[in-house]
Amino acid sequence: MKKIKLKIPATVANMVCGFDILGMAIHEPYDEMEITLLETPEIIIKHKDQFKLPEEPSKNVAGIVLLKIQEHLNLTQGFEVVIHKHIKPGSGLGSSAASAAGAALGASILLGNIFSKDEIIHFAMFGEELASGVRHADNIAPCIYGGITLVKSTNPIDIIPLNAPDLFVAAVHPQVEVKTSDSRQILKKNISLKSAIEQWGNIAGLVAGIQKNDFPLIGRSLNDVIIEPIRSILIPKFDEIKMTSLQLGALGGGISGSGPSIFMLAEEKETAEKIAFQMKSVYDEINIESFVYVSKINPGGIEIIEESKQH
């Protein structure tokens, strides 16, 4: 039996103006996943957490990915997956992407590193489709590539790894649930040309700022005129947290993925810690439990903790 243990990072998708195309990996929180290659064809999913996610493979994000790989390769072998989630489902920190990416990468390694990064992303997107109804890769890509990634296209898959600036990320996860599928449904289907032009300028500026390590340009570009104004109504105290974070020295930030988590970028760890403390204070005042994380951008993505072959 071959076995692999993975540490899979949380991810911040969209990065404010890059809806469905930009994402970055952070160090905390993270999931742990142990995958064993079986001699028999069954897929077994076990959860070691309190989230009560379905363990039937076709209804589980990791399970559906493994079923698709099995089907594609006509595999007579199966997998047992033990998942310990620390990234809460519905947090906006890439919980479903962590399960999907971990399953796809783990299966590839156990089968002899048979897939390229882009093929791993192709299979992992089946998990995202199960979770949200859409085959998007903005959380999966930074999980697999590490750092910050630009999803130029998902059909065909065209991922561009970007520079990972030496910045700190402060994130708060208020304990309210926002389902990705729900937060996608409230978005406008049509936008004005004026808004589109402004958004294109912000995305281009953000990518240029990331590539040039131009922190003021990154800050000026972290502005979303299309998605955030609509989605932010689902997140308690969003405007207050954003305004206070900027006053404390954040370069900028906004909703992480579809929310309810909020992230801010800062140049100094001390600034990021002050922002995180203030974020938590805002939620404490209204009796909403929250978790805060301060992390650098994670350049490596998924980590192999342990790989073993048992006889």
N, C-alpha and C positions, 0 to 999 in steps of 0.2 A: 504493500500500500504506500502510495506517495501522499505526502501531506504538506500543506503550506499554510503559514500564518501571516496575515497581512494587517497593516495599520493603515487605515484609509481616511484621508483628511476631509474635513468640512470644506466647502467651497462657497464663494460669493459670486453668484451669477449676475449678469447684466452690468455690474459696475456702474450703475446709475443710468447712463445714456445708451448703453450697448445691449438693448433688449434682445435676448436669445443669441447674441454673438460674442459677448465678452464674459470672461470668468476668471477667477483666481483661486488658488488653493491657499489655505491657511493651516496653521499647526494644530489649533484646538478649536472646537472639540474634534474627536476622531472616533471612527468605529474600528472594532477588531473583528476579523473574520478568519475562521480556520476551515480550509477546504481539503477534503480527502478524496482522492481518485479511487473509485470502487471497481471491483472486477465485474460486478453485476450492473444492469442498466438503470437502476432506480435513482431518482433525485430525492435526497432527504434534506429537509430544511429544519434547523432547530434554532430557536431564539433564546438567548440568555439575557433577556432584559424585560422591562415591565410594559412594553408598548403593545403587546398582544396583536402583533402583525400576523396575517395568515401564513400558515406553514405549508399549505397545499402548493406545490411548485408552480402551477399555472396561474395562481393568484398572488404569488410572491415575487417581488421585483428581482431578487437574485435567482429565484427558481426559473422564471420565464427566460432569463438570459441563458441559463444552462440548458434548458429544453431546446432553445433555438440553436445552440452550438451542437448539441447532440444530434439534432435533426439534420443540420447542415453537413456534418461529418459522417452521418450514419454510424454513430458510435455504439458499440456494444457495452461500453463502460458507462458508469454513472458517477455521481458526486454526492458526498455528504458535506453539508455546509452548516457550521455553527457560527451564528452571528451575535456579537455583543455590541448593541447599539448605544453610543453615547450622543449621537446626533439625532435629536428628537425628530420623528416624522412631522412634517408640516411646520418646520422651524424656519424655512427659507435659507437653510445652510447646507443644502445638497444631501439630505438624508437618503433619498431614493437613489440619487446618482452614486453615492458611496457604495450602496449594496450592489447596484448594477455593474459599476466599474470594477469593484472588487471581485465579483463572480467571473466577469469576462477575463480579467487579467489573470486571476488565479487559475482558471481552467486552461488558459493558453500556456502558462508556465508548467502546469502539471502534465500537459500533453506534449511537452518538449519545446516550449516557446514557439508555437506554430503560427501565431498571428502577429501581424504588424500592429503598431499603435492604432492606426486608423481602422484596421479590422476589429480590434478590441472595442473601439468606440462604436462601430457599426452594430455589434452584438449588444453592447451595453444600452444603446438607445431603445431596444425593445423593452427594457426595464422602465425607462423614463416614459415610454408610451403607455405602459400599464398604469403607472402612477398618476400621470397628468393628462393622458389622452393625446399627447404631442411628442413626436420624436425629436427632442431638442438635445443639443450636446454642450451647452454652455457651462454646465456643472461637470459633466463627464470628462471633457477635454482637459481641464486643469488637474483633475484627479489623475489622469493617465500621463500627461506631459509634465505636470508640475508647473509652478509659477503662474503666469498670466497667459491666457490663450485667446486667440481670435478665431471664431468659427466662420470662415468665409462662406462655407456651404456645407450642408449635410447630405446633399444628393447631387453630385458625388461628394463624399466626405473630403473636405479641404480645410485642414487645421493649421493655423500659423502660430507657433510659439513666439511670444513676445518677451522682451526684457522683463526681469523681475526687479523693480527698483527697491532700494534699501529703505523701505517704509514700514511703519507699524500699522496694524489694523486693530481698532477697538470695535468690538461687536457686542450688542446686547440682544438677548433672546427673551422677550417677555412671554410668559406662559399663557398665551392666547393662541388659538389655532387659526391659521389661514391656509385653506387648501389651495394648492397650485391650480387645480382645475377651476375652482370658484374664482380665483383672482384673475384668471385668464378670461373668464366669461364676461367680466364687467368692462373689459377694455373696448375702446371704440374700434370699429372695423374700418373707418375712414378717417383720415387726418388731413389738415390743410397743407397746402404746398409750403406756406410760410413756416409752419411748425416743422415740417420735414427738413427744410433747408437749415433751420436752426439746429435741429438734432444732428444732421450730417456733419455740421461744423463742430459740434461738441464731440462726436465720436472720433472724427479725424484729429481734432486737437488732443483728445485723451490718448489715442494711440501714439501720436507724435511725441507727446509729453512723456509717455512710458518709455518709448524707445530712446529718447534723448536724456532721460533722467532730469527733465525740466519740471521740478515740483510746482512752481507757480502756474505753469501751463496745465498740469494735471488738475490743480485746484480750480482753475477757471473753466475747465472742460467738464467737471463733474456736475453737470446740470442736465436734467431730463424734463423736457417740455411736453412729453407725450404720455408716458406710462405712470410716472410717479404721482402727478397731480390726482390721478384717479385711484390708484392703489393705496395711496397714503391714508385715505379715509378709513381703511380697514384696520389701521394700526393706531392704537391709543397713544396720544401725546407725541406723534411723529414730528410735527412742526416745531414743538418746543425743544425736543431732543436735538434736532438738526441745528436749530438756531444757537442753542447753548454750546454745542460741540464746536461750531465755527468760532464762537466767541472765545472758547478755550484754546484755539489754535489749530483745529483740524484743517487740513487742506480742503476737505470736502468729503461727501459720502451720501448715503441714502439707503433705500430699501435693499436688503440682501435677498436676491432671488425674488420670490413673490411675497416675501414677508412671513411672519411679522418681525423677523430680526432686522436690525438696523446696523450698518457698519460705517465707520469713519476712518479715513487715512490720516496719519500724522507722521511728521519727520522724526520726532523723538519719542522714545519709550515713555518718558515721564509725562509727556503731553497725552499720549494714548491712554495711560493709566488714569489721569485726571478725567479724561472724557468718559472712560468706562465707569468710573466712580459716580460721575454726574448722571449718566444714563440710568444706572441702577437706582440712584436717589429719586429720580423722577417717577419711576415705577413703584418704589417703596411708598412714596407719598400717596399714591392712589390704590395701595394694597394689591398691586399685581406683582406676583413673584417673578423674578427675572434672573437670568444667568448672564454674566459678562465674561468676555474673553479678550485678552490682549496677546497678539501674536505678530510675528513677522510674516511676510508673504512666504509661503512654503515652496521652495524652488524644486523639490523632488517629487511631489505627489505621493502616490501609494508607496509604502515601504514594505519590503519583505522582512518580517521579523525572524522567521524560522522556516527552514525548508528541510524536510527529512524524507528518507526512503526507508521503509520498514520491511523486513523480511519475515 
